Amino acid sequence: MPMQKLPQTMRLMGLGWYVALSIIGGIGGGVLADGWLGTEPIFTLIGLFGGFLLAFWGGYFLLMEAIGKGRGSKAKDAHD
């Protein structure tokens, strides 16, 4: 289902889940890597930083699409 068909509330909830899961996934992956390699805080911090980057980058594009300024939104509006 295209994001334009969802109500605004659902779009923003999806954005919140995306940000939360990106950060949690980065931390979780870092903790697992640290456990396997015995490098306690290094990969956890790298995962945290990577999660923040992914959350910011993807969240920016999701937010722009949610408010109607996303990639190709003008082209889609012209065809509708």
Z-matrix of the N, CA and C atoms (Angstrom, degrees):
N
C 1 1.441
C 2 1.525 1 108.48
N 3 1.333 2 117.51 1 126.31
C 4 1.471 3 119.77 2 178.75
C 5 1.515 4 111.24 3 -63.25
N 6 1.308 5 115.00 4 150.66
C 7 1.458 6 119.92 5 -175.50
C 8 1.528 7 111.84 6 -66.96
N 9 1.347 8 118.78 7 -26.49
C 10 1.454 9 121.10 8 -179.47
C 11 1.526 10 112.24 9 -67.80
N 12 1.320 11 118.98 10 -20.93
C 13 1.456 12 122.58 11 -178.64
C 14 1.535 13 112.44 12 -82.05
N 15 1.321 14 117.65 13 -16.11
C 16 1.465 15 121.24 14 -178.57
C 17 1.524 16 110.48 15 -83.39
N 18 1.345 17 117.19 16 148.74
C 19 1.474 18 119.26 17 173.49
C 20 1.533 19 110.44 18 -63.75
N 21 1.311 20 115.60 19 154.48
C 22 1.469 21 121.45 20 -177.45
C 23 1.529 22 111.87 21 -55.66
N 24 1.314 23 117.59 22 -38.25
C 25 1.465 24 121.13 23 -179.18
C 26 1.517 25 110.93 24 -62.16
N 27 1.315 26 117.13 25 -43.30
C 28 1.465 27 121.18 26 -179.90
C 29 1.528 28 111.37 27 -66.51
N 30 1.312 29 116.68 28 -36.65
C 31 1.470 30 120.09 29 177.90
C 32 1.528 31 110.42 30 -62.33
N 33 1.315 32 116.62 31 -45.63
C 34 1.463 33 120.16 32 -178.54
C 35 1.524 34 111.93 33 -70.81
N 36 1.338 35 117.56 34 -32.69
C 37 1.466 36 119.72 35 174.48
C 38 1.525 37 110.15 36 -65.45
N 39 1.320 38 116.73 37 -40.32
C 40 1.459 39 120.61 38 176.75
C 41 1.518 40 111.58 39 -62.35
N 42 1.314 41 116.34 40 -38.35
C 43 1.458 42 121.18 41 176.74
C 44 1.523 43 110.77 42 -62.87
N 45 1.327 44 116.52 43 -43.43
C 46 1.466 45 120.44 44 178.71
C 47 1.520 46 112.02 45 -62.39
N 48 1.330 47 116.35 46 -43.84
C 49 1.467 48 119.96 47 177.62
C 50 1.523 49 111.01 48 -63.85
N 51 1.327 50 117.62 49 -39.66
C 52 1.461 51 120.71 50 179.28
C 53 1.528 52 110.83 51 -61.09
N 54 1.324 53 116.79 52 -45.78
C 55 1.467 54 120.95 53 -179.78
C 56 1.531 55 110.23 54 -63.73
N 57 1.334 56 116.61 55 -46.90
C 58 1.464 57 120.18 56 -178.46
C 59 1.524 58 111.87 57 -62.62
N 60 1.328 59 117.17 58 -46.31
C 61 1.462 60 120.04 59 -177.98
C 62 1.531 61 112.67 60 -69.80
N 63 1.329 62 117.39 61 -30.99
C 64 1.470 63 119.81 62 175.92
C 65 1.522 64 110.96 63 -63.72
N 66 1.314 65 116.62 64 -45.74
C 67 1.462 66 120.67 65 -178.69
C 68 1.529 67 110.77 66 -69.69
N 69 1.329 68 116.91 67 -45.77
C 70 1.467 69 120.33 68 179.55
C 71 1.527 70 110.87 69 -63.79
N 72 1.328 71 116.77 70 -40.50
C 73 1.469 72 120.18 71 178.41
C 74 1.524 73 112.28 72 -63.74
N 75 1.333 74 116.59 73 -40.65
C 76 1.458 75 120.21 74 177.29
C 77 1.517 76 112.60 75 -63.21
N 78 1.322 77 115.57 76 -44.44
C 79 1.470 78 119.93 77 178.65
C 80 1.529 79 110.43 78 -65.69
N 81 1.338 80 116.45 79 -45.38
C 82 1.468 81 120.28 80 179.87
C 83 1.515 82 112.62 81 -60.27
N 84 1.331 83 116.15 82 -43.74
C 85 1.466 84 119.44 83 177.36
C 86 1.516 85 112.09 84 -63.88
N 87 1.329 86 116.42 85 -38.19
C 88 1.461 87 120.50 86 178.04
C 89 1.514 88 112.70 87 -66.63
N 90 1.331 89 116.77 88 -40.53
C 91 1.465 90 120.66 89 178.69
C 92 1.529 91 110.01 90 -64.94
N 93 1.333 92 117.06 91 -42.94
C 94 1.470 93 120.02 92 177.64
C 95 1.526 94 111.71 93 -62.40
N 96 1.330 95 116.61 94 -44.69
C 97 1.468 96 120.06 95 179.07
C 98 1.528 97 111.03 96 -63.28
N 99 1.321 98 116.77 97 -41.39
C 100 1.463 99 120.04 98 177.73
C 101 1.528 100 111.44 99 -63.53
N 102 1.326 101 117.01 100 -38.42
C 103 1.467 102 120.15 101 178.63
C 104 1.514 103 112.19 102 -65.06
N 105 1.322 104 116.50 103 -40.81
C 106 1.469 105 120.07 104 -179.38
C 107 1.517 106 112.20 105 -72.17
N 108 1.338 107 116.26 106 -36.61
C 109 1.467 108 119.83 107 -174.30
C 110 1.525 109 113.42 108 -98.81
N 111 1.319 110 118.01 109 -11.21
C 112 1.455 111 120.84 110 -179.98
C 113 1.517 112 113.61 111 70.45
N 114 1.304 113 117.16 112 30.52
C 115 1.472 114 122.55 113 -179.03
C 116 1.525 115 109.60 114 -112.84
N 117 1.324 116 116.21 115 58.65
C 118 1.471 117 126.96 116 -166.60
C 119 1.528 118 117.27 117 -22.71
N 120 1.309 119 124.76 118 -74.71
C 121 1.465 120 116.82 119 -170.89
C 122 1.531 121 115.31 120 -92.72
N 123 1.316 122 117.89 121 -9.89
C 124 1.469 123 119.50 122 -169.11
C 125 1.526 124 112.46 123 -63.36
N 126 1.339 125 117.32 124 -56.84
C 127 1.463 126 119.45 125 -176.34
C 128 1.531 127 112.08 126 -73.03
N 129 1.312 128 117.36 127 -25.17
C 130 1.464 129 119.77 128 174.39
C 131 1.527 130 109.82 129 -64.33
N 132 1.319 131 116.82 130 -44.02
C 133 1.463 132 120.43 131 178.28
C 134 1.524 133 111.53 132 -68.31
N 135 1.331 134 116.39 133 -39.39
C 136 1.463 135 119.78 134 176.78
C 137 1.528 136 110.19 135 -63.39
N 138 1.339 137 116.70 136 -42.44
C 139 1.460 138 120.92 137 177.41
C 140 1.524 139 112.38 138 -63.94
N 141 1.317 140 116.53 139 -39.80
C 142 1.464 141 121.12 140 177.40
C 143 1.527 142 110.19 141 -62.26
N 144 1.324 143 116.31 142 -48.85
C 145 1.460 144 121.24 143 179.72
C 146 1.534 145 110.51 144 -62.66
N 147 1.336 146 116.41 145 -43.95
C 148 1.470 147 120.17 146 177.99
C 149 1.517 148 112.07 147 -63.52
N 150 1.331 149 116.86 148 -38.74
C 151 1.459 150 120.76 149 177.00
C 152 1.517 151 112.03 150 -63.99
N 153 1.323 152 116.38 151 -41.39
C 154 1.463 153 119.93 152 176.74
C 155 1.527 154 111.13 153 -63.73
N 156 1.317 155 117.17 154 -42.96
C 157 1.468 156 120.27 155 178.51
C 158 1.526 157 111.40 156 -62.21
N 159 1.325 158 116.11 157 -46.77
C 160 1.463 159 120.31 158 179.32
C 161 1.528 160 110.76 159 -62.99
N 162 1.326 161 117.35 160 -41.78
C 163 1.459 162 121.47 161 179.52
C 164 1.526 163 111.11 162 -63.86
N 165 1.326 164 117.14 163 -42.68
C 166 1.460 165 120.31 164 -179.71
C 167 1.520 166 110.92 165 -68.04
N 168 1.334 167 116.38 166 -47.34
C 169 1.465 168 121.04 167 -176.54
C 170 1.528 169 111.01 168 -64.52
N 171 1.315 170 116.90 169 -52.49
C 172 1.454 171 120.36 170 -179.75
C 173 1.513 172 112.30 171 -69.25
N 174 1.322 173 116.67 172 -38.35
C 175 1.455 174 120.96 173 178.64
C 176 1.515 175 112.27 174 -62.70
N 177 1.318 176 116.56 175 -36.71
C 178 1.462 177 120.56 176 177.57
C 179 1.528 178 110.38 177 -60.75
N 180 1.335 179 116.35 178 -48.66
C 181 1.460 180 119.73 179 -178.60
C 182 1.525 181 111.85 180 -68.00
N 183 1.328 182 117.84 181 -37.49
C 184 1.465 183 120.27 182 176.30
C 185 1.525 184 111.05 183 -64.90
N 186 1.323 185 117.12 184 -40.46
C 187 1.453 186 120.42 185 179.93
C 188 1.534 187 110.71 186 -67.77
N 189 1.315 188 117.66 187 -41.81
C 190 1.463 189 120.33 188 178.17
C 191 1.528 190 110.82 189 -62.25
N 192 1.316 191 116.91 190 -38.85
C 193 1.456 192 120.40 191 177.60
C 194 1.528 193 110.88 192 -69.36
N 195 1.316 194 116.87 193 -37.14
C 196 1.466 195 121.00 194 -179.18
C 197 1.521 196 111.57 195 -66.77
N 198 1.333 197 117.49 196 -34.94
C 199 1.460 198 119.18 197 179.68
C 200 1.519 199 112.38 198 -93.64
N 201 1.332 200 116.69 199 3.73
C 202 1.456 201 120.19 200 172.85
C 203 1.502 202 116.18 201 91.63
N 204 1.308 203 118.64 202 14.44
C 205 1.460 204 121.31 203 179.16
C 206 1.516 205 111.39 204 -116.43
N 207 1.332 206 116.70 205 22.30
C 208 1.459 207 121.07 206 -175.60
C 209 1.510 208 112.85 207 -79.83
N 210 1.328 209 114.48 208 -179.47
C 211 1.457 210 121.95 209 179.66
C 212 1.519 211 109.89 210 -60.70
N 213 1.307 212 116.80 211 122.15
C 214 1.447 213 121.29 212 174.58
C 215 1.509 214 115.40 213 76.39
N 216 1.314 215 119.68 214 8.05
C 217 1.462 216 120.14 215 -177.18
C 218 1.526 217 111.02 216 -68.50
N 219 1.330 218 118.28 217 -33.47
C 220 1.471 219 120.72 218 178.26
C 221 1.522 220 110.39 219 -69.90
N 222 1.322 221 116.26 220 -39.01
C 223 1.461 222 119.65 221 179.38
C 224 1.523 223 110.61 222 -65.90
N 225 1.342 224 117.62 223 -39.22
C 226 1.460 225 120.91 224 178.52
C 227 1.508 226 111.34 225 -67.52
N 228 1.348 227 116.79 226 -38.90
C 229 1.453 228 120.10 227 179.91
C 230 1.538 229 111.48 228 -66.89
N 231 1.315 230 117.49 229 -32.08
C 232 1.459 231 120.91 230 179.56
C 233 1.519 232 111.47 231 -68.63
N 234 1.337 233 116.84 232 -30.72
C 235 1.464 234 120.12 233 -178.24
C 236 1.517 235 112.46 234 -85.34
N 237 1.328 236 118.85 235 -19.33
C 238 1.475 237 121.40 236 -177.84
C 239 1.502 238 111.87 237 -81.19
